[in-house]
Amino acid sequence: MLTLRPIGFVESPYQETSQVPRGLGAQHHAEGVLRILPEFEPGLTDIEGFSHLFVIWAFDRSQGVELIGRGPADERPHGVFATRSPRRPNPLALTVVELLRREREVLFVRGLDMLDRTPILDIKPYLSSIAPEKLRRGWLAEVEAR
Amino acid sequence: MLTLRPIGFVESPYQETSQVPRGLGAQHHAEGVLRILPEFEPGLTDIEGFSHLFVIWAFDRSQGVELIGRGPADERPHGVFATRSPRRPNPLALTVVELLRREREVLFVRGLDMLDRTPILDIKPYLSSIAPEKLRRGWLAEVEAR
């Protein structure tokens, strides 16, 4: 067992799940703030050199686990580990955001898909990408091709 | 506070940290296994269609937090959120692996950088990449250019 605490909170334009773009072709251009707790500000040293960040956050308003379920992209059910569903055994979420600028313990970012006041668990630099020609996107590519 | 439990464990050729390639230009081609607990096997449905997976795992053998520290890539110190250091406020790690095949609750993968017996917390499909020309890699690019 592992116990985690927030390192900060998201300030997002989204107050409820229905406002977050979901499903096929959803684009996440929302801008907002990752407000890190002041005690962790030294951990942000040099982060402004990176254009993109991984944000690991908690689905704090999700309830229950659904190992196989349907999402907004496809009427067929899929395993939870083949989706980004919030109803996971561990309610962890991952978003790549673009870092616009930093002011002390506040990161201004683009590409949010979190609700307002979401707890942030970790931030890491996004360092490299898988080349598009090497990527297979499973059931999602099938749905897009239909 | 958020309490997490392993959904499975890594079977890796690495028994200790010194065996894991680290630092500039480290390549991760190690093959191994993500052995998911049988109770979660239904959650893997359709995962074999994806070529790459995000694995969120726990630095279970790391101790303490270092908000600013030195790593293997650079003699200059950096903030922990601008690095992949294990000494983080929440000991979460993220690795992108290539999925080679699945046999029931066992995922055969390439690109491991975890130690043997590492607890796995979550698996998600890797869906898209940031275009290389849009990526800035901060202090790491500076070090590589030296």
Chai-1 contact restraints between the chains, C-beta under 6 A:
chainA,res_idxA,chainB,res_idxB,connection_type,confidence,min_distance_angstrom,max_distance_angstrom,comment,restraint_id
A,M1,B,T3,contact,1.0,0.0,6.0,A-B,restraint_1
A,M1,B,R5,contact,1.0,0.0,6.0,A-B,restraint_2
A,L2,B,L4,contact,1.0,0.0,6.0,A-B,restraint_3
A,L2,B,A58,contact,1.0,0.0,6.0,A-B,restraint_4
A,T3,B,M1,contact,1.0,0.0,6.0,A-B,restraint_5
A,T3,B,T3,contact,1.0,0.0,6.0,A-B,restraint_6
A,L4,B,L2,contact,1.0,0.0,6.0,A-B,restraint_7
A,L4,B,N90,contact,1.0,0.0,6.0,A-B,restraint_8
A,R5,B,M1,contact,1.0,0.0,6.0,A-B,restraint_9
A,I7,B,P89,contact,1.0,0.0,6.0,A-B,restraint_10
A,P42,B,L67,contact,1.0,0.0,6.0,A-B,restraint_11
A,P42,B,I68,contact,1.0,0.0,6.0,A-B,restraint_12
A,G43,B,L67,contact,1.0,0.0,6.0,A-B,restraint_13
A,G43,B,G79,contact,1.0,0.0,6.0,A-B,restraint_14
A,G43,B,V80,contact,1.0,0.0,6.0,A-B,restraint_15
A,G43,B,F81,contact,1.0,0.0,6.0,A-B,restraint_16
A,L44,B,G79,contact,1.0,0.0,6.0,A-B,restraint_17
A,L44,B,F81,contact,1.0,0.0,6.0,A-B,restraint_18
A,T45,B,I68,contact,1.0,0.0,6.0,A-B,restraint_19
A,T45,B,G79,contact,1.0,0.0,6.0,A-B,restraint_20
A,D46,B,H78,contact,1.0,0.0,6.0,A-B,restraint_21
A,D46,B,G79,contact,1.0,0.0,6.0,A-B,restraint_22
A,D46,B,A82,contact,1.0,0.0,6.0,A-B,restraint_23
A,D46,B,W139,contact,1.0,0.0,6.0,A-B,restraint_24
A,I47,B,G79,contact,1.0,0.0,6.0,A-B,restraint_25
A,I47,B,F81,contact,1.0,0.0,6.0,A-B,restraint_26
A,I47,B,A82,contact,1.0,0.0,6.0,A-B,restraint_27
A,G49,B,G138,contact,1.0,0.0,6.0,A-B,restraint_28
A,G49,B,W139,contact,1.0,0.0,6.0,A-B,restraint_29
A,F50,B,G138,contact,1.0,0.0,6.0,A-B,restraint_30
A,S51,B,L135,contact,1.0,0.0,6.0,A-B,restraint_31
A,S51,B,R136,contact,1.0,0.0,6.0,A-B,restraint_32
A,H52,B,I130,contact,1.0,0.0,6.0,A-B,restraint_33
A,I56,B,L92,contact,1.0,0.0,6.0,A-B,restraint_34
A,A58,B,L2,contact,1.0,0.0,6.0,A-B,restraint_35
A,L67,B,P42,contact,1.0,0.0,6.0,A-B,restraint_36
A,L67,B,G43,contact,1.0,0.0,6.0,A-B,restraint_37
A,I68,B,P42,contact,1.0,0.0,6.0,A-B,restraint_38
A,I68,B,T45,contact,1.0,0.0,6.0,A-B,restraint_39
A,H78,B,D46,contact,1.0,0.0,6.0,A-B,restraint_40
A,G79,B,G43,contact,1.0,0.0,6.0,A-B,restraint_41
A,G79,B,L44,contact,1.0,0.0,6.0,A-B,restraint_42
A,G79,B,T45,contact,1.0,0.0,6.0,A-B,restraint_43
A,G79,B,D46,contact,1.0,0.0,6.0,A-B,restraint_44
A,G79,B,I47,contact,1.0,0.0,6.0,A-B,restraint_45
A,V80,B,G43,contact,1.0,0.0,6.0,A-B,restraint_46
A,F81,B,G43,contact,1.0,0.0,6.0,A-B,restraint_47
A,F81,B,L44,contact,1.0,0.0,6.0,A-B,restraint_48
A,F81,B,I47,contact,1.0,0.0,6.0,A-B,restraint_49
A,F81,B,I123,contact,1.0,0.0,6.0,A-B,restraint_50
A,A82,B,D46,contact,1.0,0.0,6.0,A-B,restraint_51
A,A82,B,I47,contact,1.0,0.0,6.0,A-B,restraint_52
A,A82,B,P125,contact,1.0,0.0,6.0,A-B,restraint_53
A,P89,B,I7,contact,1.0,0.0,6.0,A-B,restraint_54
A,N90,B,L4,contact,1.0,0.0,6.0,A-B,restraint_55
A,N90,B,L121,contact,1.0,0.0,6.0,A-B,restraint_56
A,N90,B,D122,contact,1.0,0.0,6.0,A-B,restraint_57
A,L92,B,I56,contact,1.0,0.0,6.0,A-B,restraint_58
A,L92,B,D122,contact,1.0,0.0,6.0,A-B,restraint_59
A,L121,B,N90,contact,1.0,0.0,6.0,A-B,restraint_60
A,D122,B,N90,contact,1.0,0.0,6.0,A-B,restraint_61
A,D122,B,L92,contact,1.0,0.0,6.0,A-B,restraint_62
A,I123,B,F81,contact,1.0,0.0,6.0,A-B,restraint_63
A,P125,B,A82,contact,1.0,0.0,6.0,A-B,restraint_64
A,S129,B,S129,contact,1.0,0.0,6.0,A-B,restraint_65
A,S129,B,I130,contact,1.0,0.0,6.0,A-B,restraint_66
A,I130,B,H52,contact,1.0,0.0,6.0,A-B,restraint_67
A,I130,B,S129,contact,1.0,0.0,6.0,A-B,restraint_68
A,L135,B,S51,contact,1.0,0.0,6.0,A-B,restraint_69
A,R136,B,S51,contact,1.0,0.0,6.0,A-B,restraint_70
A,G138,B,G49,contact,1.0,0.0,6.0,A-B,restraint_71
A,G138,B,F50,contact,1.0,0.0,6.0,A-B,restraint_72
A,W139,B,D46,contact,1.0,0.0,6.0,A-B,restraint_73
A,W139,B,G49,contact,1.0,0.0,6.0,A-B,restraint_74
